[in-house]
Amino acid sequence: MASLVQQHSAHKRHSWSRQLVVQAILARHHQGLALNPQALEAEDSSLLAAGRRYFGSWPKALKAAHLPPVPRAVSPRHDRGYWSREVLITEIRRHAEAGDPLYAHAMQKLDNRLVSAATYHFGSWAQALAEAGFDPNLIRANHRYTPDAVLSEIRQLLGASTDLRDTVARSRYRSLYWAARKYFGGWRSAVLLASALHSKA
């Protein structure tokens, strides 16, 4: 089954709406894909343009999806004296050896300049990982959840009025679904708890 990101990308010519923009942002977030404008320019410029059009700016679109603002990336053109494909691969491997999480959202917070430069040189963070010898799909699948992270992501989905029926969640948000079962005994229990917390916020 195609990922949500692939589904949204396949329908770039279709009309956007505020809800579809939020759903697409959350889809990228759940798959560990970068959310900085540089990455969106290369990977899904239609989403970036729609986010700015419907919400006034990209940071406001992220806020509507209940996600924190992405730190402003330093333009790779300022790093040409340092960054190269070889240096980027070496840096990615160094982070891996240090035990750092390599999925895009975590690396964006840890080393945003690296993610920005890698996206510029390789076209996407996923391709940079592949060039460094890592399977980006496996890295996304190994995204480790904590109980708080599970509830936080479910609350974000609730805020976007996402369909959270058991069968839908098991298909679309597999890692989140199984983490919820692990920590809370079942998907429904986790959703009820997240909903209670969301209503108090």
Backbone hydrogen bonds, N-H to C=O, Kabsch-Sander energy under -0.5 kcal/mol:
donor,donor_aa,acceptor,acceptor_aa,energy
7,Q,3,S,-2.4
8,H,4,L,-2.7
9,S,5,V,-2.5
10,A,6,Q,-2.3
11,H,7,Q,-0.7
11,H,8,H,-0.9
12,K,9,S,-1.2
14,H,11,H,-1.7
21,V,17,S,-2.3
22,V,18,R,-2.1
23,Q,19,Q,-2.5
24,A,20,L,-2.3
25,I,21,V,-2.3
26,L,22,V,-2.5
27,A,23,Q,-2.0
28,R,24,A,-2.1
29,H,25,I,-2.4
30,H,26,L,-2.7
31,Q,27,A,-1.3
32,G,29,H,-1.4
33,L,28,R,-2.6
39,A,36,N,-0.6
40,L,36,N,-2.0
41,E,37,P,-2.6
42,A,38,Q,-1.3
43,E,39,A,-2.6
44,D,40,L,-2.3
48,L,44,D,-1.7
49,A,45,S,-2.5
50,A,46,S,-2.4
51,G,47,L,-2.8
52,R,48,L,-2.1
53,R,49,A,-2.2
54,Y,50,A,-2.7
55,F,51,G,-1.9
56,G,52,R,-1.5
61,A,57,S,-1.4
62,L,58,W,-2.3
63,K,59,P,-2.1
64,A,60,K,-1.9
65,A,61,A,-1.1
66,H,63,K,-1.8
67,L,62,L,-2.5
78,H,75,S,-2.1
79,D,76,P,-2.1
80,R,77,R,-0.6
82,Y,79,D,-2.2
83,W,79,D,-3.0
88,L,84,S,-2.7
89,I,85,R,-2.2
90,T,86,E,-2.2
91,E,87,V,-2.4
92,I,88,L,-2.5
93,R,89,I,-2.3
94,R,90,T,-2.0
95,H,91,E,-2.2
96,A,92,I,-2.0
97,E,93,R,-2.5
98,A,94,R,-1.6
99,G,96,A,-1.4
100,D,95,H,-2.5
104,A,32,G,-1.2
106,A,103,Y,-0.7
107,M,103,Y,-2.2
108,Q,104,A,-2.5
109,K,105,H,-1.0
110,L,106,A,-2.1
111,D,107,M,-3.6
115,V,111,D,-1.8
116,S,112,N,-2.6
117,A,113,R,-2.5
118,A,114,L,-2.8
119,T,115,V,-2.4
120,Y,116,S,-1.9
121,H,117,A,-2.5
122,F,118,A,-2.8
123,G,119,T,-1.5
128,A,124,S,-1.7
129,L,125,W,-2.3
130,A,126,A,-2.1
131,E,127,Q,-2.4
132,A,128,A,-1.5
133,G,130,A,-1.4
134,F,129,L,-2.8
139,I,135,D,-2.2
140,R,136,P,-2.1
141,A,137,N,-2.0
142,N,138,L,-1.7
143,H,140,R,-1.4
150,V,146,T,-2.4
151,L,147,P,-2.2
152,S,148,D,-2.4
153,E,149,A,-2.4
154,I,150,V,-2.2
155,R,151,L,-2.4
156,Q,152,S,-1.8
157,L,153,E,-2.0
158,L,154,I,-2.6
159,G,155,R,-2.4
160,A,156,Q,-1.0
161,S,158,L,-1.7
162,T,157,L,-2.4
164,L,162,T,-0.6
169,A,165,R,-3.0
170,R,166,D,-2.6
171,S,167,T,-1.1
172,R,168,V,-2.9
173,Y,169,A,-2.4
177,Y,173,Y,-3.2
178,W,174,R,-2.5
179,A,175,S,-1.9
180,A,176,L,-2.3
181,R,177,Y,-1.9
182,K,178,W,-2.0
183,Y,179,A,-2.4
184,F,180,A,-2.6
185,G,181,R,-1.3
186,G,180,A,-0.8
190,A,186,G,-1.7
191,V,187,W,-2.4
192,L,188,R,-2.4
193,L,189,S,-2.1
194,A,190,A,-2.6
195,S,191,V,-2.6
196,A,192,L,-2.0
197,L,193,L,-2.1
198,H,194,A,-2.5
199,S,195,S,-2.2
200,K,196,A,-1.0
201,A,197,L,-1.0
